[in-house]
Amino acid sequence: MSLNRASSWRRPPALLLWTLWVLLFPSTVTLTTGPGNSTLLFDSTDNSNSLRNCSCSAHIQDCDEALANLLCSCHTVQRSKLTPGGLREQGGLTVWLREPWVLTELLNGSVVLDLRLSFCGTGTLAIPTQYLTLFGLRRLRVHSAAQGAPHLEQVLTISSRSRDIERMGCLSSTDPASPSSVLHVSFLDVSVLNGLSSLKAYSVSAPPMSTLFQHFPHLPLPLHPSTSLDQPPEPQQGCLLTFIY
């Protein structure tokens, strides 16, 4: 389903036909917000099989659904209408979650540059799939509301400076000065959401894409390219793999 600019909680009658059309035709999830606004997504406590998509002009305290519904412009998207790995976010994205499906069905394989990920459950997050694949990630912020978690707030920045990437030898030979010639792929251990250990990461230079996918045939490439971040990789394109745990 396409998540366009968030609308109000109560839609005027003139928008009912547009709403029905959107609900009936799922597609890649595209998030857009107004100037100065940020995108917030969360699984609602009122309906565990739906997602709230909000455009917020002010910072909202983590996991405060009531405040988000009050101060942000939000609408609801049914879980069945979401395209797995269909998120495309050029700017900042905040995701609150209580249920594992938000990770496996929404985030895995998505394109996100700046991600704030907040676990709003009080217990430990249990999820069969322990790793997420994210494309284009440059900054990750993690918040945990789990009781007794020693690490409630953590931040990680993945270097995008060309000289750092070149030192690892993973720049494309066609344009060695452009960071866009490198495909950034991050693998996130979702157990970091429990806040039990400090956030760590390491990056390695990967072989050309044609060789990489021989070893990782099930690596989920972004679907339906619409931006420079998720264009199909060139066979000899450089790749930077970052493992976050």
Sequence and secondary structure as in RCSB ss.txt:
>XXXX:A:sequence
MSLNRASSWRRPPALLLWTLWVLLFPSTVTLTTGPGNSTLLFDSTDNSNSLRNCSCSAHIQDCDEALANLLCSCH
TVQRSKLTPGGLREQGGLTVWLREPWVLTELLNGSVVLDLRLSFCGTGTLAIPTQYLTLFGLRRLRVHSAAQGAP
HLEQVLTISSRSRDIERMGCLSSTDPASPSSVLHVSFLDVSVLNGLSSLKAYSVSAPPMSTLFQHFPHLPLPLHP
STSLDQPPEPQQGCLLTFIY
>XXXX:A:secstr
    S   SS  GGGHHHHHHHHHS    B    TT EEEEEE SS TTEEEEEEESS   TT HHHHHHHSEEE
EEEGGG  TT  EEEEEEEEEESSTHIIIIIITTEEEEEEEEEE  SS    S  EEEEES  EEEEEE  TT S
  EEEEE    HHHHHHTT S TT TT GGGEEEEEEEEGGGGG  S   EEEEEE  HHHHHHH TT    SS 
 SGGGS   TT EEEEEEE 
